[in-house]
Structures are given as structure tokens and as C-alpha cells.
Amino acid sequence: MPTREQIEAVLDEVRPALRFDGGDVELIDIKEDGTVLVRMVGACSGCGMSVLTLKAGIERVLKSRFPEITQVKDVNMEMPFNFSG
């Protein structure tokens, strides 16, 4: 399994594009099953395109570098939405 430092190095390669649009990504955890947990932040948090950015961008790059990574998940997507006032 890749180390936090190795994953951060790859994330540093994609961050300029995210930051150009006012967003960013934070590495939260690396699970033993190959799942990488991240948090999309800034303009990426809650953006309708963030799923595409996550899967077609971040996940694709990480999986190409580290075949043992099975998926990349945004922890923001795991949180229930609270629409109360």
C-alpha cells in the first residue's frame, strides 16, 4: 500500500487544477482494503462536477500510479445533508 507521503505527492500534481477553480483536496485516510478517503474542499465541496473530478481525475491518477488502490471516496459524500433551517 502506498504511504501518505506518496499519495500526497500525487495529489500535489493535481492540486493546481483544483485550486485554479477555487477548490482543493485533503487526504483523510488510506484503508487496508485499498480505499483512499479524501475531502473535497473549497469550490469542490458540494460542486456537481466534484464526482467527475474525483473519479475521472484524482482516482484515475492514483490508481494508475498505485494499482493496489481500489477506489477513492470523498468523505463529504458520506455525510447526510441537513436541510433544516
C-alpha positions as CSV (number, residue, x, y, z in Angstrom):
1,M,0.0,0.0,0.0
2,P,1.4,3.5,-0.8
3,T,2.3,5.8,2.1
4,R,0.6,9.1,2.9
5,E,3.7,10.9,1.5
6,Q,3.4,9.0,-1.8
7,I,-0.3,9.8,-2.2
8,E,0.2,13.4,-1.1
9,A,2.9,13.7,-3.8
10,V,0.4,12.6,-6.5
11,L,-2.3,14.9,-5.1
12,D,0.2,17.8,-5.3
13,E,0.3,17.1,-9.0
14,V,-3.5,17.6,-9.4
15,R,-3.9,20.4,-6.9
16,P,-3.0,23.2,-9.3
17,A,-6.0,22.4,-11.5
18,L,-8.3,22.2,-8.4
19,R,-7.0,25.4,-7.0
20,F,-7.4,27.2,-10.3
21,D,-11.2,26.7,-9.8
22,G,-11.1,27.6,-6.1
23,G,-11.1,24.1,-4.7
24,D,-8.7,21.6,-3.2
25,V,-8.4,18.1,-1.9
26,E,-7.3,16.8,1.5
27,L,-6.1,13.3,2.2
28,I,-8.0,11.8,5.1
29,D,-7.1,8.1,5.3
30,I,-5.8,5.1,3.5
31,K,-7.7,1.9,4.3
32,E,-6.3,-1.6,4.2
33,D,-8.8,-2.6,1.5
34,G,-7.2,0.0,-0.9
35,T,-9.8,2.7,-0.4
36,V,-8.3,6.2,-0.2
37,L,-10.5,8.7,1.7
38,V,-10.3,12.3,0.7
39,R,-12.2,15.5,1.4
40,M,-13.0,17.8,-1.4
41,V,-12.8,21.4,-0.1
42,G,-13.5,25.0,-1.2
43,A,-15.3,25.3,-4.5
44,C,-15.0,21.5,-5.0
45,S,-17.1,20.8,-1.9
46,G,-20.6,20.2,-3.0
47,C,-19.9,21.1,-6.6
48,G,-21.9,18.9,-9.0
49,M,-18.7,18.2,-11.0
50,S,-16.8,17.1,-8.0
51,V,-17.7,13.4,-8.5
52,L,-16.4,13.6,-12.0
53,T,-13.2,15.4,-10.8
54,L,-12.8,12.7,-8.1
55,K,-13.4,9.6,-10.3
56,A,-12.0,10.7,-13.7
57,G,-9.2,12.8,-12.3
58,I,-8.0,12.0,-8.8
59,E,-8.9,8.3,-8.7
60,R,-7.7,7.6,-12.2
61,V,-4.3,9.2,-11.5
62,L,-3.9,7.5,-8.1
63,K,-4.9,4.0,-9.5
64,S,-2.5,4.4,-12.4
65,R,0.4,5.0,-10.0
66,F,-0.7,2.6,-7.3
67,P,-2.6,-0.4,-8.7
68,E,-3.4,-1.6,-5.2
69,I,-5.7,1.4,-4.7
70,T,-9.2,0.1,-5.3
71,Q,-11.2,3.4,-5.0
72,V,-11.1,7.0,-3.9
73,K,-14.0,8.2,-1.9
74,D,-15.0,11.8,-0.8
75,V,-15.9,11.7,2.9
76,N,-18.2,14.7,2.2
77,M,-20.4,12.4,0.2
78,E,-20.8,10.1,3.2
79,M,-22.3,12.8,5.4
80,P,-26.1,13.2,5.5
81,F,-27.4,16.5,4.3
82,N,-29.2,18.6,6.8
83,F,-31.8,20.9,5.1
84,S,-33.5,22.1,8.2
85,G,-33.4,25.8,8.7
